Amino acid sequence: MVIGSQELQDPAYRATLLYIIRIKALLEKSPRIEFKVKVLRSVLLILLGVFAMISGEFDDSPGMQGLGLILIISVLFFLFRNRRTK
C-alpha cells in the first residue's frame, strides 16, 4: 500500500496510523498483552460464530448455521494448534 500525501493530510487517517503503531509497539514489549489480545480475539470470533448460528436458525438458513459452525471450529483448531506447538 502506497501512502500518498493526500492521505497523510487527513487527521483521522494520521490518528489511526499512530494508534496502530502504538498498539504494535505495546504488543512487542509485553507478551502477556499479546496473549490477552489473542484470547479476546478468539472469544469475539467464537461469539460471532454463535451469533451466526443463532441468526441462521431464526432465518431458517442452513448456510448461515454452517458458516457459524465452521468459524467456531476453525478458531478452536487454530487456538489449540498454536498452544500445542509451544
Backbone as ProteinMPNN parsed JSONL, in Angstrom:
{"seq_chain_A": "MVIGSQELQDPAYRATLLYIIRIKALLEKSPRIEFKVKVLRSVLLILLGVFAMISGEFDDSPGMQGLGLILIISVLFFLFRNRRTK", "coords_chain_A": {"N_chain_A": [[0.832, -1.165, 0.0], [0.678, 2.081, -0.938], [1.239, 5.124, 0.493], [0.017, 8.222, -0.053], [0.496, 11.821, -0.212], [-1.94, 12.97, 0.09], [-3.488, 11.268, 1.731], [-2.035, 11.439, 4.115], [-2.52, 13.997, 4.947], [-5.005, 13.952, 5.985], [-6.461, 14.174, 9.097], [-7.787, 12.17, 10.589], [-6.918, 9.825, 9.394], [-4.171, 9.956, 9.916], [-4.248, 9.835, 12.726], [-5.293, 7.278, 13.089], [-3.233, 5.703, 11.993], [-1.13, 6.32, 13.784], [-2.228, 5.289, 16.147], [-2.336, 2.552, 15.537], [0.403, 2.031, 15.269], [1.272, 2.575, 17.883], [-0.093, 0.573, 19.322], [1.062, -1.703, 18.208], [3.728, -1.373, 19.045], [3.347, -1.564, 21.794], [2.449, -4.202, 22.021], [4.735, -5.562, 21.233], [6.406, -5.117, 23.369], [5.28, -6.398, 25.586], [4.586, -9.683, 26.185], [2.452, -10.744, 27.601], [0.281, -9.069, 27.175], [-0.044, -9.497, 24.477], [-0.913, -12.144, 24.525], [-3.364, -11.798, 25.847], [-4.715, -10.307, 23.936], [-4.92, -12.179, 21.87], [-6.56, -14.09, 23.087], [-8.861, -12.547, 23.565], [-9.541, -11.915, 20.919], [-10.108, -14.483, 19.961], [-12.312, -15.177, 21.564], [-14.169, -13.237, 20.743], [-14.488, -13.956, 18.036], [-15.567, -16.519, 18.316], [-17.972, -15.858, 19.576], [-19.105, -14.43, 17.47], [-19.457, -16.521, 15.647], [-21.324, -18.076, 17.065], [-23.431, -16.25, 17.107], [-23.942, -16.165, 14.354], [-24.833, -18.774, 13.952], [-27.175, -18.784, 15.526], [-28.68, -16.723, 14.343], [-28.953, -17.831, 11.825], [-30.544, -19.991, 12.45], [-32.931, -18.738, 13.236], [-33.608, -17.525, 10.859], [-33.967, -19.666, 9.289], [-31.849, -20.669, 7.767], [-29.657, -22.815, 6.556], [-27.121, -22.455, 5.528], [-26.007, -20.217, 6.787], [-25.875, -21.17, 9.383], [-24.033, -23.196, 9.013], [-21.755, -21.72, 8.257], [-21.3, -20.337, 10.63], [-20.696, -22.486, 12.334], [-18.387, -23.488, 11.077], [-16.701, -21.295, 11.468], [-16.45, -21.274, 14.289], [-15.27, -23.812, 14.761], [-12.872, -23.539, 13.306], [-11.588, -21.45, 14.684], [-11.202, -22.628, 17.222], [-9.584, -24.774, 16.419], [-7.231, -23.499, 15.427], [-6.483, -22.147, 17.73], [-5.883, -24.214, 19.588], [-3.958, -25.572, 18.112], [-1.836, -23.78, 17.934], [-1.212, -23.586, 20.636], [-0.358, -26.159, 21.208], [2.028, -26.417, 19.765], [3.801, -24.809, 21.104]], "CA_chain_A": [[0.0, 0.0, 0.0], [1.448, 3.304, -1.047], [0.567, 6.227, 1.157], [0.289, 9.485, -0.706], [0.424, 12.989, 0.65], [-3.353, 13.269, 0.323], [-3.936, 10.511, 2.891], [-1.354, 11.897, 5.319], [-3.072, 15.274, 5.369], [-6.254, 13.683, 6.689], [-6.121, 13.959, 10.507], [-8.313, 10.891, 11.067], [-6.029, 8.79, 8.86], [-2.929, 10.032, 10.693], [-4.515, 9.36, 14.083], [-5.435, 5.824, 13.018], [-1.889, 5.131, 11.81], [-0.393, 6.449, 15.046], [-2.817, 4.363, 17.092], [-1.881, 1.208, 15.162], [1.832, 1.947, 15.584], [1.404, 2.483, 19.344], [-0.544, -0.756, 19.757], [2.087, -2.667, 17.788], [4.877, -1.213, 19.94], [2.958, -2.081, 23.101], [2.417, -5.658, 21.942], [6.098, -6.081, 21.142], [7.048, -5.001, 24.673], [4.703, -7.265, 26.601], [3.949, -10.89, 25.644], [1.189, -11.001, 28.302], [-0.762, -8.323, 26.484], [-0.266, -10.194, 23.214], [-1.729, -13.315, 24.839], [-4.709, -11.322, 26.139], [-5.328, -9.907, 22.67], [-5.27, -13.412, 21.164], [-7.714, -14.696, 23.752], [-10.013, -11.69, 23.297], [-9.908, -12.101, 19.512], [-10.724, -15.798, 19.83], [-13.631, -15.128, 22.185], [-15.054, -12.459, 19.883], [-14.798, -14.737, 16.846], [-16.482, -17.589, 18.706], [-19.284, -15.238, 19.759], [-19.622, -14.134, 16.138], [-19.925, -17.791, 15.103], [-22.567, -18.433, 17.76], [-24.453, -15.341, 16.6], [-24.296, -16.602, 13.0], [-25.644, -19.988, 14.057], [-28.497, -18.438, 16.058], [-29.428, -15.971, 13.333], [-29.29, -18.786, 10.776], [-31.664, -20.795, 12.938], [-34.143, -17.92, 13.172], [-33.907, -17.232, 9.458], [-34.077, -20.963, 8.637], [-30.802, -20.659, 6.753], [-28.618, -23.772, 6.941], [-25.808, -21.959, 5.122], [-25.5, -19.338, 7.844], [-25.524, -22.038, 10.506], [-22.785, -23.877, 8.654], [-20.649, -20.758, 8.331], [-21.024, -20.108, 12.055], [-20.026, -23.674, 12.862], [-17.035, -23.518, 10.509], [-15.928, -20.261, 12.151], [-16.147, -21.731, 15.646], [-14.32, -24.931, 14.697], [-11.556, -23.074, 12.849], [-10.96, -20.692, 15.772], [-10.729, -23.592, 18.219], [-8.48, -25.539, 15.841], [-6.005, -22.7, 15.406], [-6.115, -21.828, 19.11], [-5.226, -25.368, 20.193], [-2.773, -25.921, 17.335], [-0.756, -22.885, 18.365], [-0.85, -23.904, 22.016], [0.34, -27.445, 21.233], [3.359, -26.294, 19.195], [4.696, -24.05, 22.0]], "C_chain_A": [[0.882, 1.235, 0.0], [0.631, 4.43, -0.425], [0.98, 7.515, 0.477], [0.162, 10.645, 0.258], [-1.017, 13.345, 0.967], [-3.863, 12.542, 1.567], [-3.309, 11.03, 4.173], [-1.872, 13.241, 5.797], [-4.383, 15.095, 6.125], [-5.947, 13.381, 8.152], [-6.643, 12.632, 11.058], [-7.422, 9.74, 10.609], [-4.718, 8.767, 9.641], [-3.126, 9.494, 12.093], [-4.651, 7.841, 14.106], [-4.08, 5.152, 12.853], [-1.076, 5.196, 13.097], [-0.914, 5.483, 16.093], [-2.35, 2.939, 16.809], [-0.412, 1.018, 15.516], [2.044, 1.815, 17.091], [0.981, 1.119, 19.861], [0.497, -1.809, 19.398], [3.316, -2.582, 18.692], [4.565, -1.761, 21.321], [2.942, -3.603, 23.101], [3.812, -6.261, 21.869], [6.8, -6.04, 22.491], [6.558, -6.052, 25.654], [4.038, -8.49, 25.969], [2.632, -11.222, 26.346], [0.034, -10.285, 27.622], [-1.075, -8.997, 25.154], [-1.147, -11.425, 23.43], [-3.174, -12.896, 25.109], [-5.437, -10.904, 24.868], [-5.748, -11.137, 21.876], [-6.497, -14.068, 21.771], [-8.97, -13.876, 23.475], [-10.484, -11.846, 21.858], [-10.605, -13.446, 19.313], [-12.136, -15.811, 20.405], [-14.612, -14.365, 21.3], [-15.434, -13.22, 18.616], [-15.742, -15.894, 17.157], [-17.884, -17.032, 18.928], [-19.922, -14.868, 18.423], [-20.16, -15.401, 15.473], [-21.22, -18.249, 15.744], [-23.709, -17.549, 17.274], [-24.899, -15.754, 15.194], [-25.158, -17.856, 13.043], [-27.057, -19.672, 14.547], [-29.315, -17.681, 15.017], [-29.786, -16.865, 12.14], [-30.447, -19.679, 11.161], [-32.969, -20.007, 12.854], [-34.575, -17.666, 11.734], [-34.135, -18.51, 8.651], [-33.091, -21.063, 7.472], [-29.694, -21.629, 7.165], [-27.214, -23.304, 6.549], [-25.184, -21.073, 6.182], [-25.103, -20.144, 9.071], [-24.205, -22.751, 10.238], [-21.585, -22.952, 8.721], [-20.285, -20.452, 9.78], [-20.278, -21.269, 12.671], [-18.596, -23.78, 12.346], [-16.154, -22.487, 11.191], [-15.526, -20.702, 13.549], [-15.101, -22.839, 15.63], [-12.937, -24.457, 14.27], [-10.849, -22.262, 13.924], [-10.409, -21.641, 16.826], [-9.546, -24.398, 17.699], [-7.182, -24.745, 15.891], [-5.547, -22.326, 16.807], [-5.369, -22.99, 19.746], [-3.988, -25.802, 19.414], [-1.593, -25.058, 17.754], [-0.314, -23.193, 19.775], [-0.028, -25.197, 22.079], [1.768, -27.316, 20.719], [4.319, -25.538, 20.11], [5.253, -24.873, 23.096]], "O_chain_A": [[1.741, 1.391, 0.868], [-0.526, 4.649, -0.783], [2.162, 7.854, 0.439], [-0.233, 10.467, 1.41], [-1.293, 13.956, 2.0], [-4.588, 13.127, 2.372], [-3.968, 11.063, 5.213], [-1.675, 13.59, 6.961], [-4.818, 16.004, 6.832], [-5.234, 12.418, 8.432], [-5.995, 12.03, 11.915], [-7.2, 8.788, 11.357], [-4.212, 7.7, 9.987], [-2.269, 8.773, 12.604], [-4.178, 7.188, 15.036], [-3.806, 4.142, 13.5], [-0.407, 4.228, 13.459], [-0.13, 4.914, 16.852], [-2.008, 2.202, 17.733], [-0.024, -0.042, 16.009], [2.89, 1.039, 17.535], [1.631, 0.566, 20.748], [0.78, -2.705, 20.194], [3.882, -3.61, 19.064], [5.431, -2.363, 21.956], [3.371, -4.229, 24.071], [4.046, -7.353, 22.387], [7.7, -6.843, 22.739], [7.336, -6.547, 26.47], [3.025, -8.349, 25.284], [1.781, -11.901, 25.771], [-1.063, -10.832, 27.507], [-2.235, -9.065, 24.748], [-2.024, -11.716, 22.617], [-4.107, -13.559, 24.655], [-6.642, -11.123, 24.74], [-6.82, -11.143, 21.269], [-7.373, -14.546, 21.051], [-10.026, -14.437, 23.183], [-11.686, -11.903, 21.599], [-11.586, -13.533, 18.575], [-13.049, -16.384, 19.811], [-15.753, -14.791, 21.124], [-16.577, -13.141, 18.168], [-16.619, -16.214, 16.355], [-18.87, -17.647, 18.524], [-21.137, -14.979, 18.26], [-21.198, -15.363, 14.811], [-22.113, -18.75, 15.062], [-24.821, -18.028, 17.054], [-26.087, -15.7, 14.876], [-26.103, -17.991, 12.265], [-28.028, -20.232, 14.039], [-30.499, -17.96, 14.828], [-30.825, -16.663, 11.512], [-31.242, -20.082, 10.311], [-33.996, -20.549, 12.446], [-35.767, -17.602, 11.436], [-34.458, -18.446, 7.465], [-33.437, -21.475, 6.365], [-28.878, -21.303, 8.028], [-26.23, -23.711, 7.167], [-23.985, -21.158, 6.45], [-24.106, -19.837, 9.724], [-23.369, -22.89, 11.131], [-20.517, -23.348, 9.188], [-19.109, -20.324, 10.119], [-19.338, -21.072, 13.441], [-17.689, -24.127, 13.103], [-14.986, -22.76, 11.469], [-14.376, -20.52, 13.949], [-14.148, -22.801, 16.407], [-11.932, -24.921, 14.809], [-9.631, -22.369, 14.068], [-9.274, -21.479, 17.275], [-8.609, -24.678, 18.446], [-6.155, -25.252, 16.343], [-4.347, -22.202, 17.051], [-4.332, -22.786, 20.378], [-3.055, -26.347, 20.004], [-0.478, -25.555, 17.908], [0.872, -23.069, 20.08], [0.883, -25.32, 22.898], [2.648, -28.036, 21.19], [5.532, -25.614, 19.916], [6.016, -24.368, 23.921]]}, "name": "protein", "num_of_chains": 1, "seq": "MVIGSQELQDPAYRATLLYIIRIKALLEKSPRIEFKVKVLRSVLLILLGVFAMISGEFDDSPGMQGLGLILIISVLFFLFRNRRTK"}
